[in-house]
Amino acid sequence: MARYIGAECKLCRREGVKLFLKGERCYKEKCAFERRSYAPGQHGQSRRAKVSEYSTQLREKQKLKRVFGVLERQFKNYFKKAEMAKGITGENLLQLLVRRLDNIVYEMGFASSRVQARQFVRHGHISVNSRRVNIPSYLVKSGDVIEVNEKSRQLEGIKAAVAAGEGRSIPKWLDVDRTNFKCSVVSLPTREEIMLPVSEHLVVELYSR
């Protein structure tokens, strides 16, 4: 499967906002965005070009893709599903993305970043409703129970992530039991419960051109 293998910190700098792609490093002084918040590249500090409407819409789409670590074809498929579903397309799109299993593992506080959560899922450390699932893009439903497999709970990476995530806020639509490495999806999230620095209507406008 294709994936981005470049420097994550450059993505935050390019979008002009911290996307929390490197886990705990993003909360420390070593965070590249804190030290150099301008765009990457030789002319990053001197870019003063007028921003067009298309550019603003494109940057919003790129930001959303990078937060969840999906590439263009997969993102387009999510948009098509959101467009065909009932309700507001932009909100449907966000809901599809946050329902990804790798995102849930991250939101549970059992991984320090979505990249690490994706690894945990792919390596078979996560179960949904007592069945092992190794597909990061698996979409959870209301009532699903996600947990770290018993043998995997002793892995240093998972224990460290759980310890580091103690102070992290948990979305209201998730009921997390840290002691038992378990989480229940209480309900599907509303737009107000999806705390992301994106304007999804701009993405809809971009694809509506």
C-alpha positions in Angstrom: 0.0 0.0 0.0 1.3 3.5 -0.9 2.1 5.8 1.9 3.9 9.1 2.6 7.5 8.5 3.8 8.8 12.0 3.9 9.4 14.3 6.9 6.1 14.8 8.9 7.2 18.1 10.4 7.4 19.6 6.9 3.7 18.9 6.4 2.8 20.9 9.5 5.0 23.8 8.4 3.5 23.7 4.9 -0.1 23.9 6.2 0.8 26.5 8.8 -0.8 24.6 11.6 0.4 21.9 14.0 -1.1 18.5 12.8 0.4 16.4 15.7 1.9 13.9 13.3 4.9 13.0 15.4 3.3 12.0 18.7 4.9 13.2 21.9 7.5 15.3 20.1 4.7 17.7 19.0 4.1 18.6 22.6 7.8 19.5 23.4 10.2 22.3 22.6 11.9 20.2 19.9 8.8 20.4 17.7 10.0 21.8 14.4 6.8 23.8 13.9 7.4 25.7 17.2 10.9 26.5 16.1 10.2 27.2 12.4 6.5 27.9 11.8 7.1 29.2 8.3 6.8 27.1 5.1 9.6 24.7 4.3 12.0 25.3 1.4 14.5 27.9 0.4 11.9 30.6 0.0 9.7 29.5 2.9 10.1 32.8 4.8 9.7 35.1 1.8 6.5 33.7 0.3 4.1 36.6 0.1 2.1 35.6 -3.0 -1.6 36.5 -3.1 -3.6 33.4 -2.0 -6.3 32.4 -4.5 -9.6 30.9 -3.6 -8.5 27.6 -5.2 -5.3 27.6 -3.2 -7.2 28.1 0.0 -9.5 25.2 -0.8 -6.6 23.0 -1.9 -4.7 23.7 1.3 -7.7 22.7 3.4 -8.0 19.4 1.5 -4.3 18.7 1.9 -4.5 19.4 5.6 -7.3 17.0 6.1 -5.5 14.2 4.1 -2.4 14.7 6.1 -4.0 14.6 9.5 -5.4 11.1 8.8 -2.5 9.9 6.6 -4.6 9.1 3.5 -3.5 9.6 -0.1 -5.5 11.1 -3.0 -7.3 8.1 -4.4 -8.5 6.9 -0.9 -9.5 10.5 0.0 -11.6 10.8 -3.2 -13.4 7.5 -2.3 -14.2 8.9 1.1 -15.6 12.0 -0.5 -17.8 10.0 -2.9 -19.2 8.0 0.0 -19.9 11.2 2.0 -21.6 12.8 -1.0 -23.9 9.8 -1.5 -24.8 9.6 2.2 -27.7 11.6 3.7 -26.9 14.8 5.5 -24.2 17.5 5.0 -21.4 16.2 2.8 -18.6 17.9 4.7 -19.7 16.6 8.0 -20.2 13.1 6.5 -16.6 13.2 5.2 -15.2 14.1 8.6 -17.3 11.4 10.3 -16.0 8.8 7.9 -12.4 9.8 8.6 -12.7 9.8 12.4 -14.3 6.4 12.3 -11.2 4.8 10.9 -9.8 2.2 13.3 -6.3 3.7 13.4 -7.9 7.1 14.4 -9.9 5.4 17.1 -6.8 3.8 18.6 -5.1 7.2 18.6 -8.1 8.9 20.2 -8.3 6.2 22.8 -4.8 7.3 23.9 -3.3 3.9 23.1 -0.9 5.3 20.5 1.1 8.5 20.5 0.3 9.3 16.9 -2.0 8.1 14.1 1.1 6.7 12.4 1.9 4.6 15.4 -1.8 3.6 15.7 -1.7 2.4 12.1 1.3 0.2 12.9 -0.4 -1.3 15.9 -3.5 -2.2 13.8 -1.5 -3.6 10.9 0.6 -5.8 13.3 -2.5 -7.4 14.7 -2.5 -5.8 18.2 -6.1 -4.5 18.0 -9.5 -6.3 18.1 -13.0 -5.1 17.3 -15.8 -6.9 19.1 -13.3 -9.7 20.1 -12.2 -10.2 16.5 -8.7 -9.2 15.4 -8.7 -6.5 12.7 -5.5 -5.5 10.9 -7.0 -3.0 8.5 -6.4 0.6 9.6 -9.2 2.0 7.4 -11.8 -0.3 9.0 -14.8 1.9 9.9 -16.1 1.4 13.4 -19.8 1.6 14.2 -21.8 2.8 17.2 -21.7 0.0 19.8 -18.4 -1.5 18.7 -15.9 -2.4 21.4 -12.2 -1.8 20.5 -9.4 -3.3 22.6 -5.8 -4.0 22.7 -5.2 -7.8 22.5 -4.2 -9.3 25.8 -0.8 -10.5 24.7 0.0 -7.1 23.1 -0.7 -5.1 26.3 2.8 -5.8 27.6 4.5 -4.3 24.6 6.7 -1.4 25.6 5.4 0.8 22.7 1.8 0.4 23.8 2.5 0.8 27.5 4.5 4.0 26.9 1.7 5.4 24.7 -0.9 4.7 27.3 1.2 6.3 30.0 1.9 9.4 27.9 -1.8 9.7 26.9 -3.0 9.9 30.6 -3.6 13.7 30.3 -5.1 13.7 26.8 -8.7 14.5 26.5 -11.0 11.8 25.2 -13.9 12.6 22.8 -17.3 12.3 24.4 -18.5 9.7 21.9 -15.9 7.3 23.1 -16.0 5.5 26.5 -12.4 4.5 27.3 -11.4 2.0 30.0 -7.6 2.5 30.3 -7.3 -0.2 32.9 -8.6 -2.9 30.6 -7.1 -1.4 27.4 -10.7 -1.1 26.0 -12.9 1.4 24.4 -16.6 1.5 23.4 -18.1 3.6 20.7 -21.0 5.2 22.5 -22.4 7.0 19.4 -21.2 8.4 16.1 -19.6 11.8 16.5 -21.4 15.1 15.6 -19.5 17.9 14.0 -19.2 19.7 17.4 -17.5 16.7 18.8 -14.9 16.4 16.0 -12.1 18.8 17.2 -10.1 19.3 14.0 -8.6 22.6 12.7 -10.3 22.2 9.3 -13.0 24.0 7.3 -14.6 21.0 5.6 -16.9 23.2 3.5 -13.8 24.4 1.5 -13.0 20.7 0.6 -16.6 20.3 -0.7 -16.3 23.5 -2.7 -13.0 22.2 -4.2 -14.6 19.0 -5.4 -17.7 20.8 -6.6 -15.7 22.8 -9.2 
